[in-house]
Amino acid sequence: MTQAGAQMMNWFSVACELQRDWRNDIEGLGNLLSQRIPNYRNLMNSYAALTAR
């Protein structure tokens, strides 16, 4: 496919391309990323704990 000119993408780049504007449904993308990327989930949990005070 790449020889024919197709650009290969993974799910992360597709999700970010579809999101494009971070003002739209940021919680949905955040949930998707936290389900798939453990380090991102840890970051979100730390942020939630810090802002809950």
N, CA and C atoms as an extended XYZ file, in Angstrom:
159
Properties=species:S:1:pos:R:3:atomname:S:1:resname:S:1:resid:I:1 pbc="F F F"
N         0.817       -1.194        0.000 N   MET     1
C         0.000        0.000        0.000 CA  MET     1
C         0.862        1.260        0.000 C   MET     1
N         1.940        1.226        0.750 N   THR     2
C         2.779        2.419        0.792 CA  THR     2
C         3.444        2.679       -0.550 C   THR     2
N         3.699        1.617       -1.284 N   GLN     3
C         4.298        1.792       -2.607 CA  GLN     3
C         3.330        2.481       -3.561 C   GLN     3
N         2.024        2.329       -3.305 N   ALA     4
C         1.014        2.971       -4.138 CA  ALA     4
C         0.736        4.403       -3.696 C   ALA     4
N         1.353        4.834       -2.575 N   GLY     5
C         1.186        6.212       -2.131 CA  GLY     5
C         0.360        6.382       -0.874 C   GLY     5
N        -0.160        5.278       -0.301 N   ALA     6
C        -0.950        5.383        0.928 CA  ALA     6
C        -0.033        5.705        2.102 C   ALA     6
N        -0.512        6.526        3.015 N   GLN     7
C         0.249        6.852        4.215 CA  GLN     7
C        -0.278        6.003        5.360 C   GLN     7
N         0.580        5.171        5.910 N   MET     8
C         0.181        4.285        6.996 CA  MET     8
C         0.073        5.090        8.291 C   MET     8
N        -0.992        4.813        9.064 N   MET     9
C        -1.223        5.513       10.325 CA  MET     9
C        -1.610        4.489       11.385 C   MET     9
N        -1.348        4.814       12.644 N   ASN    10
C        -1.802        3.960       13.728 CA  ASN    10
C        -3.043        4.587       14.371 C   ASN    10
N        -3.614        3.908       15.358 N   TRP    11
C        -4.863        4.382       15.954 CA  TRP    11
C        -4.676        5.726       16.655 C   TRP    11
N        -3.491        5.955       17.230 N   PHE    12
C        -3.245        7.201       17.946 CA  PHE    12
C        -3.285        8.396       17.001 C   PHE    12
N        -2.635        8.278       15.871 N   SER    13
C        -2.623        9.397       14.920 CA  SER    13
C        -4.004        9.620       14.315 C   SER    13
N        -4.764        8.551       14.105 N   VAL    14
C        -6.127        8.705       13.585 CA  VAL    14
C        -7.010        9.404       14.618 C   VAL    14
N        -6.918        8.990       15.888 N   ALA    15
C        -7.724        9.612       16.942 CA  ALA    15
C        -7.398       11.092       17.087 C   ALA    15
N        -6.122       11.429       17.060 N   CYS    16
C        -5.727       12.837       17.190 CA  CYS    16
C        -6.136       13.642       15.964 C   CYS    16
N        -6.074       13.040       14.803 N   GLU    17
C        -6.500       13.740       13.587 CA  GLU    17
C        -8.008       13.990       13.608 C   GLU    17
N        -8.777       13.006       14.067 N   LEU    18
C       -10.226       13.189       14.156 CA  LEU    18
C       -10.590       14.210       15.228 C   LEU    18
N        -9.836       14.245       16.315 N   GLN    19
C       -10.099       15.211       17.383 CA  GLN    19
C        -9.777       16.623       16.917 C   GLN    19
N        -8.648       16.797       16.339 N   ARG    20
C        -8.114       18.035       15.771 CA  ARG    20
C        -8.302       19.259       16.665 C   ARG    20
N        -9.517       19.572       17.061 N   ASP    21
C        -9.785       20.728       17.911 CA  ASP    21
C       -10.027       20.226       19.333 C   ASP    21
N        -9.126       20.532       20.252 N   TRP    22
C        -9.181       19.992       21.603 CA  TRP    22
C       -10.343       20.542       22.423 C   TRP    22
N       -11.061       21.524       21.899 N   ARG    23
C       -12.221       22.045       22.629 CA  ARG    23
C       -13.433       21.141       22.485 C   ARG    23
N       -13.418       20.233       21.517 N   ASN    24
C       -14.565       19.353       21.272 CA  ASN    24
C       -14.356       17.998       21.938 C   ASN    24
N       -15.211       17.639       22.861 N   ASP    25
C       -15.235       16.314       23.489 CA  ASP    25
C       -13.866       15.863       23.986 C   ASP    25
N       -13.226       16.679       24.765 N   ILE    26
C       -11.910       16.319       25.281 CA  ILE    26
C       -12.001       15.145       26.246 C   ILE    26
N       -13.122       14.999       26.965 N   GLU    27
C       -13.256       13.870       27.881 CA  GLU    27
C       -13.293       12.548       27.127 C   GLU    27
N       -13.941       12.537       25.972 N   GLY    28
C       -13.998       11.310       25.172 CA  GLY    28
C       -12.623       10.868       24.714 C   GLY    28
N       -11.833       11.803       24.219 N   LEU    29
C       -10.475       11.464       23.785 CA  LEU    29
C        -9.606       11.110       24.986 C   LEU    29
N        -9.780       11.817       26.074 N   GLY    30
C        -9.020       11.496       27.286 CA  GLY    30
C        -9.315       10.096       27.791 C   GLY    30
N       -10.581        9.696       27.754 N   ASN    31
C       -10.941        8.335       28.161 CA  ASN    31
C       -10.335        7.302       27.222 C   ASN    31
N       -10.377        7.571       25.930 N   LEU    32
C        -9.784        6.653       24.960 CA  LEU    32
C        -8.289        6.498       25.206 C   LEU    32
N        -7.602        7.618       25.387 N   LEU    33
C        -6.160        7.563       25.611 CA  LEU    33
C        -5.822        6.881       26.931 C   LEU    33
N        -6.597        7.140       27.973 N   SER    34
C        -6.290        6.531       29.269 CA  SER    34
C        -6.575        5.036       29.277 C   SER    34
N        -7.494        4.566       28.437 N   GLN    35
C        -7.744        3.129       28.329 CA  GLN    35
C        -6.617        2.419       27.598 C   GLN    35
N        -5.982        3.092       26.670 N   ARG    36
C        -4.976        2.461       25.812 CA  ARG    36
C        -3.534        2.731       26.223 C   ARG    36
N        -3.288        3.829       26.944 N   ILE    37
C        -1.916        4.205       27.300 CA  ILE    37
C        -1.833        4.313       28.824 C   ILE    37
N        -1.219        3.326       29.486 N   PRO    38
C        -1.171        3.332       30.956 CA  PRO    38
C        -0.510        4.577       31.541 C   PRO    38
N         0.539        5.075       30.935 N   ASN    39
C         1.195        6.276       31.467 CA  ASN    39
C         0.276        7.485       31.396 C   ASN    39
N        -0.546        7.575       30.371 N   TYR    40
C        -1.500        8.680       30.267 CA  TYR    40
C        -2.559        8.554       31.361 C   TYR    40
N        -2.996        7.325       31.636 N   ARG    41
C        -3.973        7.108       32.712 CA  ARG    41
C        -3.383        7.561       34.041 C   ARG    41
N        -2.120        7.230       34.299 N   ASN    42
C        -1.468        7.664       35.541 CA  ASN    42
C        -1.402        9.182       35.624 C   ASN    42
N        -1.095        9.824       34.521 N   LEU    43
C        -1.048       11.281       34.483 CA  LEU    43
C        -2.418       11.878       34.788 C   LEU    43
N        -3.474       11.329       34.188 N   MET    44
C        -4.824       11.844       34.415 CA  MET    44
C        -5.266       11.609       35.855 C   MET    44
N        -4.919       10.451       36.422 N   ASN    45
C        -5.264       10.181       37.817 CA  ASN    45
C        -4.539       11.142       38.756 C   ASN    45
N        -3.280       11.422       38.476 N   SER    46
C        -2.527       12.374       39.296 CA  SER    46
C        -3.123       13.772       39.206 C   SER    46
N        -3.494       14.178       38.006 N   TYR    47
C        -4.091       15.501       37.817 CA  TYR    47
C        -5.440       15.590       38.535 C   TYR    47
N        -6.253       14.535       38.426 N   ALA    48
C        -7.559       14.536       39.087 CA  ALA    48
C        -7.398       14.615       40.601 C   ALA    48
N        -6.425       13.902       41.148 N   ALA    49
C        -6.190       13.943       42.591 CA  ALA    49
C        -5.694       15.317       43.029 C   ALA    49
N        -4.874       15.935       42.219 N   LEU    50
C        -4.331       17.251       42.562 CA  LEU    50
C        -5.406       18.334       42.503 C   LEU    50
N        -6.282       18.274       41.527 N   THR    51
C        -7.301       19.313       41.372 CA  THR    51
C        -8.521       19.079       42.254 C   THR    51
N        -8.639       17.913       42.880 N   ALA    52
C        -9.791       17.620       43.734 CA  ALA    52
C        -9.690       18.302       45.088 C   ALA    52
N        -8.540       18.824       45.415 N   ARG    53
C        -8.337       19.442       46.738 CA  ARG    53
C        -9.086       20.704       46.908 C   ARG    53
